[in-house]
Amino acid sequence: MLTSYSSQALTVLQKLLPDLASLAVEQEDVFQISLITPAGWEFWLCSDEEDQLTVGFAEYHCHFGNYQGTTAEIDATNAAEMIHEIRNGELVLAVWYRGDEYAWSSFIVATEEPQSLQSGENLTVKIKKWA
């Protein structure tokens, strides 16, 4: 049975992202949504025992929640907004590599160029999109 936080977050996601929320799999007291995007990248959204949501896309992930003053509804709404921007192409993932090794990643507005990193030379950047 889902925790109260996970249940409330999933209810919000069912309203805001019904196609993704329908893929939710309950795993005891948390849920997980996993899929491969049209472009072939891994995507996931999950709740955890720390009362937070994690959104992952390719090499990147971020957390929503687990701080004073937040609620499952706020966290799910913020996560859904980010997911919407990724899915409609407003945000793209810039992934920097040193050779074949992952160095860093960050979402950028699709119309912007990725910034150079000051952490060393021989870095290449790849842009990853939802579709």
PAZAPA-4460 file (N, C-alpha, C; in steps of 0.05 Angstrom, whole numbers, plus 32768, in hexadecimal, padded with zeros to 4 digits):
% residues 131
    n_x    n_y    n_z   ca_x   ca_y   ca_z    c_x    c_y    c_z   seq   type   mol
   8011   7FE8   8000   8000   8000   8000   8012   8019   8000     1      M     A
   800B   802C   7FEF   801B   8044   7FEC   801A   8055   8006     2      L     A
   8030   8063   800B   8030   8076   8021   801D   808C   801A     3      T     A
   8015   809C   802E   8003   80B3   8029   8010   80C6   8014     4      S     A
   802A   80CB   8017   8038   80DD   8005   8037   80D2   7FE8     5      Y     A
   803E   80B9   7FE5   803E   80AD   7FCA   8022   80AC   7FBE     6      S     A
   800E   80A6   7FCE   7FF3   80A5   7FC4   7FE9   80C1   7FBB     7      S     A
   7FEF   80D6   7FCB   7FE7   80F1   7FC4   7FF6   80FA   7FAB     8      Q     A
   8010   80F4   7FA9   801F   80FD   7F92   8014   80EF   7F79     9      A     A
   800E   80D5   7F7B   8004   80C7   7F64   7FE9   80D1   7F5B    10      L     A
   7FD8   80D9   7F6E   7FBE   80E5   7F67   7FC1   80FE   7F57    11      T     A
   7FD4   810F   7F5F   7FDA   8128   7F4F   7FE4   8121   7F34    12      V     A
   7FF6   810E   7F32   8002   8106   7F18   7FEC   80FA   7F06    13      L     A
   7FD9   80EC   7F11   7FC3   80E1   7F01   7FB3   80F7   7EF4    14      Q     A
   7FB1   810E   7F01   7FA3   8124   7EF5   7FB4   8133   7EE1    15      K     A
   7FCE   8137   7EE7   7FDF   8147   7ED6   7FED   8138   7EC0    16      L     A
   7FF3   811F   7EC5   8001   810E   7EB1   7FF4   80F3   7EB0    17      L     A
   7FDB   80F1   7EA8   7FCC   80D8   7EA9   7FD9   80C1   7E9A    18      P     A
   7FE5   80C7   7E83   7FF1   80B2   7E73   8009   80A6   7E81    19      D     A
   8019   80B6   7E8F   8030   80AB   7E9E   8027   809E   7EB8    20      L     A
   8014   80AB   7EC6   800B   80A0   7EE0   7FFF   8085   7EDC    21      A     A
   7FF3   8080   7EC5   7FE7   8065   7EC0   7FFC   804F   7EBF    22      S     A
   8016   8057   7EBC   802C   8043   7EBB   8038   803E   7ED7    23      L     A
   802D   804B   7EEB   8038   8048   7F06   8035   802B   7F10    24      A     A
   804B   8022   7F1C   804B   8008   7F28   8051   800C   7F46    25      V     A
   803F   8001   7F57   8042   8003   7F74   8057   7FEF   7F7D    26      E     A
   8069   7FF7   7F8D   807E   7FE6   7F98   807D   7FEA   7FB6    27      Q     A
   806C   7FDA   7FC3   8066   7FDD   7FE0   805B   7FF9   7FE6    28      E     A
   806B   800B   7FF2   8060   8025   7FF9   8068   803C   7FE7    29      D     A
   8074   8036   7FD0   807C   804A   7FBD   8073   8042   7FA1    30      V     A
   8075   8055   7F8E   806F   804E   7F72   8086   8055   7F60    31      F     A
   8086   8048   7F49   809A   804E   7F35   808D   804E   7F19    32      Q     A
   8095   8061   7F09   808D   8063   7EED   80A7   8061   7EDD    33      I     A
   80A9   804F   7ECB   80C1   804C   7EBA   80B9   8048   7E9D    34      S     A
   80C7   8054   7E8B   80C2   8050   7E6F   80DB   8059   7E5F    35      L     A
   80DB   8052   7E46   80EF   805B   7E33   80E1   8070   7E22    36      I     A
   80EE   8088   7E20   80E2   809E   7E11   80E3   8098   7DF3    37      T     A
   80D4   80A7   7DE3   80D4   80A2   7DC6   80F1   80A5   7DBA    38      P     A
   8102   80B5   7DC7   811E   80B7   7DBD   8130   80A1   7DC7    39      A     A
   8125   808F   7DD9   8134   8078   7DE2   8142   807C   7DFD    40      G     A
   813C   8091   7E0C   8149   8096   7E26   8138   808B   7E3C    41      W     A
   8144   8083   7E52   8135   807A   7E6A   8129   8092   7E77    42      E     A
   8110   808E   7E80   8102   80A2   7E90   80F6   8093   7EA8    43      F     A
   80F7   80A0   7EBF   80E9   8095   7ED7   80E0   80AB   7EE9    44      W     A
   80CB   80A4   7EF8   80C0   80B5   7F0D   80B8   80A2   7F23    45      L     A
   80C3   80A8   7F3B   80BC   8097   7F51   80B9   80A7   7F6B    46      C     A
   80AA   809B   7F7D   80A9   80A6   7F98   80BB   8095   7FAA    47      S     A
   80C1   809F   7FC2   80D2   808F   7FD4   80C9   8093   7FF1    48      D     A
   80D6   8084   8003   80CE   8085   801F   80D6   80A0   802C    49      E     A
   80E5   80B0   801F   80ED   80CA   802A   80DA   80E1   8022    50      E     A
   80C2   80DA   8019   80AE   80ED   8010   80B9   8101   7FFB    51      D     A
   80C3   80F5   7FE6   80CC   8105   7FD0   80C7   80F5   7FB6    52      Q     A
   80C7   8104   7FA0   80C5   80F8   7F85   80E0   80FC   7F77    53      L     A
   80E7   80E8   7F67   80FF   80EA   7F57   80F7   80E7   7F3A    54      T     A
   8100   80FA   7F29   80FC   80F9   7F0D   8117   80F4   7F00    55      V     A
   8118   80E0   7EEF   8131   80DA   7EE1   812D   80D9   7EC3    56      G     A
   8141   80E2   7EB5   8140   80E3   7E97   815D   80DF   7E8E    57      F     A
   8162   80C9   7E80   817D   80C2   7E77   8190   80C2   7E8F    58      A     A
   81A5   80D2   7E8E   81B8   80D2   7EA4   81B1   80E4   7EBB    59      E     A
   819C   80F3   7EB8   8195   8108   7ECC   817E   80FF   7EDE    60      Y     A
   817F   8108   7EF7   8168   8105   7F09   8167   811C   7F1C    61      H     A
   814F   8122   7F26   814B   8137   7F3A   8135   812F   7F4D    62      C     A
   8135   813C   7F64   8122   8136   7F79   810F   814D   7F7E    63      H     A
   80F7   8146   7F85   80E2   8159   7F8D   80D8   8150   7FA8    64      F     A
   80DA   8162   7FBC   80D0   815C   7FD6   80E5   8157   7FEB    65      G     A
   80DC   814C   8002   80EC   8145   8018   80F9   815E   8025    66      N     A
   80EA   8174   8027   80F3   818B   8036   80DA   8197   8043    67      Y     A
   80DF   81A6   8058   80C9   81B2   8068   80B9   81C5   8057    68      Q     A
   809F   81C2   8059   808C   81D4   804B   8082   81CA   8031    69      G     A
   808D   81B4   8027   8083   81A9   800E   806D   8194   8014    70      T     A
   805E   818E   7FFF   8049   8179   8001   804B   8167   7FE8    71      T     A
   803E   8151   7FEA   803E   813F   7FD3   8031   814D   7FBA    72      A     A
   801D   815D   7FBF   8010   816B   7FA9   8023   817F   7F9C    73      E     A
   8031   818E   7FAB   8045   81A1   7FA0   805B   8192   7F91    74      I     A
   8066   817D   7F9D   807B   816E   7F91   8072   8162   7F76    75      D     A
   805B   8156   7F76   8051   8149   7F5E   804B   815E   7F48    76      A     A
   8040   8175   7F50   803B   818A   7F3D   8055   8194   7F30    77      T     A
   8069   8199   7F41   8083   81A2   7F37   8090   818D   7F25    78      N     A
   808F   8174   7F2D   809A   815F   7F1C   808B   815D   7F02    79      A     A
   8071   815F   7F02   8060   815D   7EEA   8067   8175   7ED7    80      A     A
   806B   818C   7EE2   8073   81A3   7ED1   808D   819E   7EC3    81      E     A
   80A1   8194   7ED1   80BA   818E   7EC5   80B7   8179   7EAF    82      M     A
   80A9   8164   7EB6   80A5   814E   7EA2   8097   8158   7E89    83      I     A
   8083   8169   7E8D   8075   8175   7E76   8088   8184   7E64    84      H     A
   809A   8194   7E70   80AD   81A4   7E61   80C1   8192   7E52    85      E     A
   80C8   817B   7E5E   80DA   8168   7E51   80CC   815B   7E3A    86      I     A
   80B3   8152   7E3F   80A4   8144   7E2A   809D   8155   7E12    87      R     A
   8097   816F   7E17   8090   8180   7E00   80A8   818E   7DF3    88      N     A
   80C0   8187   7DFD   80D8   8191   7DF0   80E2   81AC   7DF9    89      G     A
   80D5   81B8   7E0E   80DF   81D2   7E18   80FA   81CE   7E26    90      E     A
   80FD   81B8   7E34   8116   81B2   7E42   8124   819A   7E34    91      L     A
   813E   819C   7E31   814E   8186   7E27   8164   8181   7E3A    92      V     A
   816F   8169   7E3A   8185   8162   7E4C   819F   8165   7E3E    93      L     A
   81B1   8176   7E49   81CC   8178   7E3F   81DD   8165   7E50    94      A     A
   81EB   8153   7E43   81FC   813F   7E52   8218   8142   7E48    95      V     A
   822A   8148   7E5B   8246   814B   7E54   8255   8131   7E5A    96      W     A
   8267   812B   7E48   8278   8113   7E4A   8295   811B   7E48    97      Y     A
   82A6   810D   7E56   82C3   810E   7E53   82CB   80F4   7E46    98      R     A
   82D0   80F5   7E2C   82D3   80DC   7E1E   82B8   80CE   7E1D    99      G     A
   82B8   80B5   7E26   829F   80A5   7E27   8292   80A6   7E43   100      D     A
   829F   80B4   7E56   8295   80B4   7E71   8284   80CC   7E77   101      E     A
   826D   80C7   7E84   825B   80DC   7E8C   8269   80EF   7E9F   102      Y     A
   8265   8109   7E9B   8271   811D   7EAC   825C   812C   7EBC   103      A     A
   8246   8134   7EAE   8232   8145   7EBB   821A   8148   7EA9   104      W     A
   8203   814F   7EB4   81EC   8155   7EA3   81DA   816A   7EB0   105      S     A
   81CB   8177   7E9F   81B9   818C   7EA9   81A4   8191   7E94   106      S     A
   818C   8197   7E9D   8177   81A0   7E8A   817C   81BC   7E82   107      F     A
   8177   81C2   7E68   8179   81DD   7E5E   8160   81E3   7E4D   108      I     A
   815A   81FC   7E49   8144   8204   7E38   814C   81FC   7E1B   109      V     A
   813A   81F0   7E0D   8141   81E5   7DF3   814C   81F9   7DDF   110      A     A
   8145   8212   7DE2   814F   8227   7DD0   816B   8231   7DD7   111      T     A
   8176   8229   7DEE   8190   8232   7DF7   81A6   821F   7DF0   112      E     A
   81BE   8229   7DEE   81D6   8219   7DE9   81E1   8210   7E05   113      E     A
   81EA   81F8   7E07   81F6   81EF   7E20   8210   81FF   7E26   114      P     A
   8214   8206   7E3F   822C   8215   7E47   8244   8202   7E49   115      Q     A
   825B   820C   7E45   8274   81FD   7E49   8278   81F9   7E67   116      S     A
   8282   81E1   7E6E   8289   81DC   7E8A   82A6   81E4   7E8F   117      L     A
   82AB   81EE   7EA6   82C6   81F6   7EAE   82D5   81E0   7EBC   118      Q     A
   82CB   81C8   7EBC   82D6   81B3   7ECC   82EB   81A3   7EBD   119      S     A
   82F4   81AC   7EA6   8308   819E   7E98   8304   819F   7E7A   120      G     A
   8318   8195   7E6C   8318   8195   7E4F   830E   817A   7E45   121      E     A
   830D   8178   7E2B   8305   815F   7E1E   82E8   8157   7E24   122      N     A
   82D7   816A   7E29   82BB   8164   7E2E   82AB   8168   7E15   123      L     A
   8298   8155   7E11   8285   8158   7DFB   8269   8158   7E07   124      T     A
   8256   8164   7DFA   823B   8165   7E04   8228   8158   7DF0   125      V     A
   8215   814A   7DFA   8200   813E   7DEA   81E5   8147   7DF4   126      K     A
   81D4   814F   7DE2   81B9   8158   7DEA   81A5   8141   7DE7   127      I     A
   8197   813B   7DFD   8183   8125   7DFD   8167   8131   7E00   128      K     A
   8156   8128   7DEE   813A   8132   7DEE   8127   811A   7DF3   129      K     A
   810F   8121   7DFB   80FA   810D   7E00   80F4   80FD   7DE6   130      W     A
   80F0   810C   7DD1   80E9   80FF   7DB7   80FC   8108   7DA1   131      A     A
***
